[in-house]
Amino acid sequence: MTTRIMFHSRNPDSVKRVSSSPRGIRLRLALPIVVAAAAAAAASSTAAAAASTSSTVSAVHTVVGATTSKTQLKTAKIGNATVLTTSKGFTLYWFAPDTATKSNCNGSCAQIWPPVKGPATASGVKGKFATIKRSNGSVQATYNGHPLYTFTGDTAPKQAKGNGLNVNGGVWHEVATSGTASHSGGSSSGSGGGSGY
């Protein structure tokens, strides 16, 4: 026995006759399976898209996390010299006993003369910025071969109370990028960019 399912042309949702034949029963049983399979395929596609988006976002976070930010430095005019400073205007210093690859200011010395974290950069400043690895494994910024420090004795921008001091086994100099640095605390002299190695 064959009976077809008929729909009114004006209302396709209304069923006119439903078959009770084995073929009609098979159709009625197959319809929910087809609908479930379509729903599963759609869900699988959505999950795959979400997983792809998640892995893309994760990759972006990894790249951003790997980016190393640089310590921003600038310059200020102090006396007859233009000196390198922190972004807040505090004078930077170099230490005469240091070498281009090694800091000789550690322990209590580094508490008074905090090393500048590397890498560093300063807009418009001529000279070479680089880094060294300190004895404790941290990275310190250098300028023209001199490891850089601040001085806890400077309590405001544009002070250079550490310039010329002979303490911790050597003389400290402000880092002059141009002009001649004056020496307020010591007898040693130096100029532009910190000569002395």
C-alpha positions as CSV (number, residue, x, y, z in Angstrom):
1,M,0.0,0.0,0.0
2,T,1.4,3.4,-1.0
3,T,0.1,6.6,0.5
4,R,1.8,9.9,-0.1
5,I,2.0,12.8,2.4
6,M,0.2,15.7,1.0
7,F,0.5,19.4,2.0
8,H,-1.9,22.2,1.3
9,S,-0.3,24.6,-1.0
10,R,-1.3,27.6,1.1
11,N,-0.2,26.0,4.3
12,P,2.7,23.6,3.8
13,D,2.8,22.8,7.6
14,S,-0.6,21.0,7.5
15,V,-0.5,17.3,6.6
16,K,-3.5,16.0,4.6
17,R,-2.8,12.3,4.8
18,V,-0.1,10.2,6.5
19,S,0.8,6.7,5.3
20,S,0.7,3.8,7.6
21,S,2.5,1.6,5.1
22,P,6.0,0.1,6.0
23,R,7.6,2.7,3.7
24,G,5.7,5.6,5.4
25,I,6.8,4.3,8.8
26,R,10.4,4.1,7.6
27,L,10.2,7.7,6.4
28,R,8.8,8.8,9.7
29,L,11.6,7.0,11.6
30,A,14.3,8.3,9.2
31,L,13.3,11.9,9.5
32,P,14.4,12.4,13.2
33,I,17.7,10.6,12.4
34,V,18.4,13.0,9.4
35,V,17.6,16.0,11.6
36,A,19.8,14.8,14.4
37,A,22.7,14.1,11.9
38,A,22.4,17.6,10.5
39,A,22.4,19.1,14.0
40,A,25.5,17.1,15.0
41,A,27.3,18.2,11.8
42,A,26.4,21.9,12.6
43,A,27.6,21.5,16.2
44,S,30.8,19.8,15.0
45,S,31.4,22.7,12.6
46,T,30.8,25.3,15.3
47,A,33.2,23.5,17.7
48,A,35.9,23.3,15.1
49,A,35.5,27.0,14.4
50,A,35.7,27.8,18.1
51,A,38.8,25.6,18.5
52,S,40.4,27.3,15.6
53,T,39.6,30.7,17.0
54,S,40.9,29.7,20.4
55,S,44.2,28.4,19.0
56,T,44.6,31.6,17.0
57,V,44.0,33.7,20.1
58,S,46.4,31.6,22.1
59,A,49.1,32.0,19.4
60,V,48.5,35.8,19.5
61,H,49.0,35.9,23.2
62,T,52.2,33.8,22.9
63,V,53.7,36.3,20.4
64,V,52.7,39.3,22.5
65,G,54.1,37.6,25.7
66,A,57.4,37.0,23.9
67,T,57.9,40.6,23.0
68,T,60.5,42.3,25.1
69,S,59.9,45.9,26.0
70,K,62.8,48.3,26.2
71,T,63.6,50.7,29.1
72,Q,62.8,54.1,27.7
73,L,65.5,56.7,28.4
74,K,65.9,60.4,27.5
75,T,68.3,63.3,27.9
76,A,68.4,66.5,30.0
77,K,70.7,69.5,30.2
78,I,72.6,69.6,33.5
79,G,75.3,72.3,33.7
80,N,77.3,72.3,30.5
81,A,76.4,68.8,29.5
82,T,73.4,66.9,28.0
83,V,73.2,63.8,30.0
84,L,71.3,60.5,29.7
85,T,68.4,60.1,32.1
86,T,65.6,57.8,33.0
87,S,62.1,58.5,31.5
88,K,61.4,60.5,34.7
89,G,64.5,62.7,34.3
90,F,66.9,61.1,36.9
91,T,70.5,61.1,35.9
92,L,72.3,58.0,34.7
93,Y,75.8,57.1,35.7
94,W,78.7,54.9,34.6
95,F,81.3,53.4,37.0
96,A,85.0,53.6,36.2
97,P,86.0,50.0,37.3
98,D,83.4,48.5,35.0
99,T,84.2,47.0,31.6
100,A,82.1,46.8,28.4
101,T,81.1,43.3,29.4
102,K,81.1,43.3,33.2
103,S,79.6,45.3,36.1
104,N,81.8,45.7,39.1
105,C,79.0,47.1,41.3
106,N,77.1,44.3,43.0
107,G,75.6,43.6,46.4
108,S,75.3,46.7,48.6
109,C,76.8,48.8,45.8
110,A,73.9,47.9,43.5
111,Q,71.5,48.9,46.2
112,I,72.9,52.5,46.2
113,W,73.5,52.5,42.5
114,P,70.6,50.5,41.0
115,P,71.5,49.0,37.6
116,V,69.3,50.1,34.6
117,K,67.3,47.2,33.3
118,G,68.2,46.3,29.7
119,P,67.6,46.5,26.9
120,A,67.2,50.3,26.7
121,T,66.7,52.9,24.1
122,A,66.5,56.7,23.8
123,S,65.0,58.6,21.0
124,G,67.4,60.9,19.1
125,V,70.4,59.8,21.1
126,K,73.6,59.0,19.1
127,G,75.6,56.2,20.5
128,K,75.3,52.4,20.9
129,F,72.9,50.8,23.4
130,A,73.6,47.2,24.3
131,T,73.2,44.9,27.3
132,I,75.3,42.7,29.6
133,K,74.4,39.9,31.9
134,R,75.0,40.7,35.6
135,S,76.4,38.2,38.1
136,N,72.9,37.5,39.4
137,G,71.7,36.7,35.9
138,S,69.7,39.9,35.3
139,V,70.2,42.0,32.2
140,Q,71.7,45.5,32.5
141,A,71.6,48.2,29.8
142,T,74.8,49.7,28.5
143,Y,75.6,52.9,26.5
144,N,78.8,53.2,24.5
145,G,80.3,50.2,26.4
146,H,79.4,51.5,29.9
147,P,76.9,49.7,32.1
148,L,74.2,52.2,33.3
149,Y,73.1,53.0,36.8
150,T,70.9,55.4,38.7
151,F,71.9,56.9,42.1
152,T,69.6,56.7,45.2
153,G,71.2,60.0,46.4
154,D,69.4,61.9,43.6
155,T,66.0,62.7,45.0
156,A,64.6,64.8,42.1
157,P,65.1,65.0,38.3
158,K,68.1,66.8,36.9
159,Q,70.2,66.2,40.0
160,A,73.6,64.7,39.6
161,K,74.8,64.3,43.2
162,G,76.7,61.1,42.3
163,N,78.8,62.7,39.6
164,G,82.5,62.5,40.5
165,L,82.0,60.6,43.7
166,N,84.8,58.1,44.5
167,V,83.0,55.3,46.3
168,N,82.6,51.6,46.1
169,G,86.1,51.2,44.6
170,G,86.0,53.8,41.9
171,V,84.7,57.1,40.5
172,W,81.2,57.6,39.2
173,H,80.4,59.7,36.2
174,E,77.1,61.1,34.8
175,V,76.6,59.8,31.2
176,A,77.1,62.8,29.0
177,T,75.8,62.5,25.4
178,S,77.2,65.9,24.5
179,G,79.1,68.7,26.2
180,T,81.5,68.3,29.2
181,A,80.3,66.9,32.5
182,S,81.2,68.8,35.6
183,H,82.4,66.8,38.6
184,S,80.8,67.7,41.9
185,G,82.1,65.1,44.2
186,G,85.5,63.7,43.1
187,S,88.8,64.7,41.6
188,S,88.7,62.5,38.5
189,S,87.6,64.2,35.2
190,G,85.8,62.8,32.2
191,S,83.7,63.9,29.3
192,G,81.2,63.1,26.6
193,G,79.7,59.7,26.7
194,G,81.9,58.5,29.5
195,S,85.5,57.9,28.5
196,G,87.9,56.1,30.8
197,Y,88.4,52.5,29.7
